[in-house]
C-alpha cells in the first residue's frame, strides 16, 4: 500500500468514492491483522509518513507498519533504484515510482493505491489497484 491508501480514512468522507475506498482499506487492514494477508512496507512508506504534519495520522500508520511481514530497505538492492528510474520515465512521480519499485522488489502480487496516475500505470510484474478493486480481486480469487 502506498501512503495515499493508508491516509484514505483521514480524507473527506462525504465523497462516496472516498468512503468506499476507506471501508475497503479498513477491511484490508483487518485481513492483515488477522494474518489472512501479508503486508510489505518500505523506507518510502516510512519517509513519506514521517513527513506528515498530522501527528495522529502519522502515529496510527506507524503503528500499523508493525503488522508487516517484510520491510524493503533502500540499501536492499540497487535494482530498486534502477527500476524506479525506469518507472519514472513513464511520467510517474519519483516517490510513487520508488513505492512501486519497492513493492516489486518485495515480490508483492498487488500494489494498493488511490493515486490516479499510478492506477493508470501498468506493469506485468504487479497488479496496481485501489482498495475496492483489491477486494474484488480477492473475492474472485476465492470464488
N, C-alpha and C positions, 0 to 999 in steps of 0.2 A: 504494500500500500504506500502511496505517496502521501505527503503531508496535507494536500488539499482533501484527501479522503479522510484522514484522521480528524481534520478540523471540521468536517461537514456538520456534525451535531451542533457546532457553535455558530453556524451560519443562520441567516434569516429563514425561519421555518414556515413562513407564510407562503412561500413559493412551493407548489405541490411537488415539483421535481426535486427540490432540496429536501423536503420532508420524506419523500420516498427513498432517496439515497441515504438519508440519515438512518431510517429504520433498517434498511438493508445493511448498512455499515455496522449498526449495533448488533444485528443478527450474526454477521460475520465475526465480530468480536466475541460474541458468546461461543460460537463454534471454536474459536481459537482458545479461549479459556477452558473449554471443555475438552480440549485436545483432539477435536474432530478434524480441525485444520491446523496446518503448521504456518507460523509467521516467520518471515525472514525480514530483517531490517538492516539498515546500513548507516555508515557515517554521514551520508547525505541526509537521512531522516533526522539524525541527532543534530547536525549542523543547522538545518532549517528550523527544527523545533526549538533549539536553544535561542534562535533569533526572535522568536515570537514575543511580542510585547505583552501578551496576556498570560500572566503567571499561572492562573488556574488551568487554562488550556495546556500550557507547557508542562506543568506538573502531571496532569492527567495522562497526557500522551507519553511522557517519560515513564510513568508507572506502568502503562500498558506494554511498553517495549520489553518489560521483564518476562512477558509471555513468549518471546521469540525463541525459536529453536536454533537460529543461526544469525550471525552478525557478519556483514561484509565490511571489512576494514579497508580503508584507502590504500593500505600497504599490501593488501591481499594479493593483488595481481596487476601487472601493467596492462593486461587485457581490458580491465575496467575503463581505464583512461582512453585507450585506443578505440574501444567500442563506442564510448561516449562521444568522442570526436566525430566518428562516422555518423552517429545518430544526429548530432548537432547539424551536420551538413544538410540534413533534410529539413531544417528550419525549426527543430525542437530547441527550446531554451536549454541553456547549459545545465542548470540544476536538474531539470527533468530528464535530460539525456543521461546524466550520471545516475539518477534514480533507476531508470530503466536498465542501464548497463549493469548496475549492481544486482538487480533482480535476475538478469540473465546469468550473471556470474554465480548467483546463489542457486541456479537451476530451478528457479520458480516456474511454475506452469502458467501462472496468471500474474498480471500486474494491475492492481486496482487503483483507479484514479477518477477524479471528477473534472480534470483539466481537458477542455475541449480539443485543443491542438494535439495533445497526447492521445486522446481517444480516436483521432483520425489517422494516427500513425500506425502502420502495420509492420510487423516483424515476424518472420516464420519461426523464431525461437521462443516466443512467448505470446500469450493471449492478453491483449490490453483491453480492459473493460471497466465500466463504472460498477458501483456496488450492486445495483439492481441487476445488471447483466450477469454479474458473477453468480448471484443467487439463481438466475435462470440456468446458467451453465451447470451449476451443482445439481439442480433438480433434474435436468436432462441426463446428466451423468449417472445419477442414482435411480433413474426410472427403469 
